[in-house]
């Protein structure tokens, strides 16, 4: 083995089947040790001091079981089948090896026993396995495997003994098995590791496989035996694990199923109906485990059978047949108990009006003619034919073939030359086909039989089957629960179909029938059994599902999430569908107040909120049978954040604490529009922004623009801001040594979620280096001689992540392909970054031309505060008095006023409407001050 081979890089253990069904009422075995006889084609297990025989379909074989073993011999003993010398070997806790002879039929003969004494060096044996061809025993100890080869007569008196050390990585060895197909040993480490180690007979580790997903609770033994899949090669060996407390025997494959490549499409759920009595449903009799379903064209109804309800006396009222309308409304109930108590599948022959029933308790397909009442499941039903599925034992040369037929579908598609019964083969992972012979009848001697394997498609334990006359294909269900397999009648996989929209548990029967909402369409109806009554005798969780394979639900988009500062927003929904939209509606899912929709049934409408908060709104739309929805989050916030050009005072009447306080131009204030009170949100003096120079001259540091960065849960992550200062400085050095100018943007990250207000604390980092992208440079001194550099005095971040900025003076910025972008202080420019921080890089472009809104009449109309909501509406303030003309309105205000621009177009041809939003002076700001930073939180 190559040294670099990944020992864990092996195909996982594949579940083949679990011996967990009760057959004919026989109690499940609880094996304490396990052996397999190739001669008898049976497992032998120790159970309660007896040897029981179990066939590969989990049934006990009383003929080959034996209760006549001497008392105490089997207590805590281990067994192994020695096919070479035709005996069962029993290893007792005292290390005594007893050989029990095998009769010609494979049963035990306890009257013929031989005892062997093992070497005294052998003690504390954990498990035993055997090499069938030679009779060599392998005894598992804590750290060693003892190999013992008998002589030619099968005696161990002078046996060859070899010690094989276990690899050091195996810490909790529990059980061992020999794989005849490879000659390797497999050691199960349990319970701490739950791994299966494969080693050769030299003790070299070859592979490690994870066993933690198998649900093992108390494994008692493991061995290799022929696969139970009747279509696999007879030489194929699978691993069988005995467990005393969970599934008695679990069959595993060490080889991944080589599935056929095929596309996967999606089925959409139209309707789900619980098949039980509820106060809110019309069901009078429950079907806890519906297992088969067919369609009756004459009545346009579905006919279901339940193969397990008879085992549940608290539910069973002599009804295991249920006729329902296409929408799941019950019509009547009936019974098949006169000929089978366990009908697992059902199909209708529209040519004769007869019903085919697959019976789980006697392995038959019954053909039933209806009596004079024309109803199935009544006393005048007549059994007119039957197919014995045990015929498949002969066809597949396997004792278990055809013993687990779960469903049946009758196909009479003469246009495609098909007249046959197709049977779902259960644990055989097989589809069986029965063609009538010359007599045209099923169940007679001239029937023609065939089959194909489904495991190669990835489908095992086939529970349901249906035929679609529209395309001539079969559809089958089983394991895995979430996939429907479409295949040709010859066994070629066409596609898999995802049915996980229903999250079905143990889906079983299926049938194609007209849609319950759209009769012109053909939909698929599936019944699911839910939890098995063996696991929960009180379960009652059957379901009937309707799927469409041709329709898709409408594509619904509720629009972008929005953070707004107004109580009315526009909702921009989108709904598309291949057909007509039958229904659309807006609803409130959550939020603190009431929501009033302009027109709740319109895809594009408005929503008005009664109070601030975070709201989740849903847009739902439907076509003729499918519904879809999408949600949008509207954060209508009552908190405003403000910085100002100058220092000022908030009066006691407007203070959140009732005490007047001063604030500086290096601070950020918070205003609650509900309480109409102010507080300090960010105290710049606490984090080094009230700076002086070396001559102790105040630098008048001012936060002149900021943006609040939030986490996905809307909590504050950090603050981005730019700083201005007077002519006594050319740059600022912030705590931590960061040097910035008025063309940079700084990120402040708080020390904790509570490091705000009077407890402001945190660290600085560089977010945007303006000098890297043309700020502060004279780009065009000839055409713009008054250019003295660009000082950032307003910025925000657009919903798409780009930076939006305004500058003092008349900026000249580097654009794409060497183009110079000129503008004025009433304009906004967008920066598309390719990098940020110390290596800031990117390009500029014009975004908002203030002169188009008449904001160019004087220097007071310099835009010095902006904030952009999720709908790309821009909230602005100017340095002093302004007058602006929008598409429909003319507004005016002062430096403490915020107005909103709702764009129709942006760039060099800016246009849109203007709305007066908020008056800071009326809210308590000093009338002589001016807002230079603003955000809604």
PyMOL commands that set and color helices and strands:
alter all, ss='L'
color gray80, all
select helices_A, chain A and resi 212-214+309-311+391-395+414-416+455-457+500-502+652-654+684-687+770-773+816-818+850-853+859-861
alter helices_A, ss='H'
color red, helices_A
select strands_A, chain A and resi 14-18+33-37+42-47+50-54+78-82+87-91+96-102+108-117+127-131+136-140+144-149+160-165+173-179+184-189+195-199+205-210+219-226+237-243+249-253+263-266+268-274+290-296+301-306+321-325+330-334+343-349+354-359+364-369+382-388+407-413+418-424+430-435+448-453+460-468+473-479+483-487+493-498+507-514+522-528+543-548+555-557+562-564+568-572+574-576+583-590+595-597+604-609+613-622+627-636+639-644+648-650+661-663+668-672+677-682+702-710+716-724+732-734+738-740+745-750+762-768+792-797+803-807+812-814+820-822+828-835+841-848+863-868+874-878+882-885+890-893+897-905+911-919+931-936
alter strands_A, ss='S'
color yellow, strands_A
deselect
rebuild
show_as cartoon
